[in-house]
Amino acid sequence: MELLVVSTALVGLMGLIMYAGERRALGLRATYDQALASGSRAQASIAGRVYYTYIRQGSITLSDEQAMVNDLTAMGDEVSQYSQTEPELINA
């Protein structure tokens, strides 16, 4: 009986830890998305590395690096697109 209670408590604790980890990952992803939207490559690069390091538990993969490069490249296209069409938004 004691073993069942301890096992149930451990499973519940593991579920709580996993939930907290998922919430943290979602928060880091939101920060990365905000950094991408801000137009700051430096902020986006740092936020991306923090996010991918967290979800990979300390080790960024080549796929993660490529995803960040793609995101930063797309961000550059969006910034240059705005600078060509509406320069007053960039200089404001």
Wavefront OBJ file of the C-alpha trace (Angstrom):
o trace
v 0.000 0.000 0.000
v 2.812 2.401 0.915
v 4.547 1.649 -2.354
v 1.369 2.503 -4.258
v 1.052 5.856 -2.474
v 4.703 6.718 -3.096
v 4.441 5.650 -6.748
v 1.305 7.739 -7.248
v 2.985 10.752 -5.636
v 6.038 10.368 -7.870
v 3.920 10.106 -11.014
v 2.010 13.228 -9.969
v 5.255 15.101 -9.285
v 6.679 14.068 -12.657
v 3.509 15.311 -14.354
v 3.840 18.650 -12.589
v 7.474 18.975 -13.620
v 6.618 18.136 -17.236
v 3.791 20.695 -17.228
v 6.097 23.371 -15.838
v 8.682 22.513 -18.494
v 6.112 22.781 -21.275
v 4.951 26.158 -19.977
v 8.554 27.356 -19.847
v 9.135 26.178 -23.426
v 5.996 27.984 -24.607
v 7.133 31.159 -22.863
v 10.579 30.954 -24.444
v 9.012 30.365 -27.864
v 6.797 33.415 -27.390
v 9.876 35.471 -26.483
v 11.638 34.202 -29.621
v 8.631 35.082 -31.786
v 8.483 38.574 -30.245
v 12.193 39.058 -30.893
v 11.720 38.028 -34.521
v 8.833 40.478 -34.842
v 10.891 43.279 -33.281
v 13.297 43.392 -36.206
v 16.371 43.020 -33.983
v 18.567 40.262 -35.321
v 20.683 40.286 -32.159
v 17.687 39.813 -29.872
v 16.174 37.164 -32.133
v 19.450 35.248 -32.317
v 19.842 35.203 -28.532
v 16.190 34.329 -27.903
v 16.355 31.558 -30.512
v 19.448 30.038 -28.945
v 17.876 30.148 -25.484
v 14.668 28.535 -26.762
v 16.339 25.768 -28.755
v 18.880 25.073 -25.998
v 16.036 24.676 -23.519
v 13.905 22.352 -25.616
v 16.950 20.229 -26.550
v 18.124 20.128 -22.932
v 21.387 21.954 -23.523
v 22.401 20.912 -27.030
v 21.321 22.691 -30.218
v 21.036 20.472 -33.295
v 21.997 21.335 -36.860
v 18.276 21.431 -37.678
v 17.778 24.018 -34.928
v 20.638 26.120 -36.303
v 19.103 25.941 -39.779
v 15.674 26.891 -38.426
v 17.185 29.971 -36.759
v 19.039 30.940 -39.936
v 15.799 30.582 -41.912
v 13.889 32.675 -39.358
v 16.536 35.406 -39.333
v 16.708 35.421 -43.134
v 12.926 35.733 -43.388
v 13.045 38.507 -40.808
v 15.582 40.355 -42.956
v 13.311 40.040 -45.991
v 10.406 41.516 -44.039
v 12.515 44.431 -42.773
v 13.905 45.185 -46.238
v 10.400 44.940 -47.693
v 9.162 47.598 -45.265
v 12.154 49.814 -45.905
v 11.377 49.815 -49.642
v 7.655 50.454 -49.372
v 7.179 52.606 -46.293
v 10.441 54.225 -45.123
v 8.638 56.435 -42.587
v 7.803 53.328 -40.533
v 11.463 52.348 -40.324
v 12.681 55.834 -39.388
v 9.905 56.599 -36.891
l 1 2 3 4 5 6 7 8 9 10 11 12 13 14 15 16 17 18 19 20 21 22 23 24 25 26 27 28 29 30 31 32 33 34 35 36 37 38 39 40 41 42 43 44 45 46 47 48 49 50 51 52 53 54 55 56 57 58 59 60 61 62 63 64 65 66 67 68 69 70 71 72 73 74 75 76 77 78 79 80 81 82 83 84 85 86 87 88 89 90 91 92
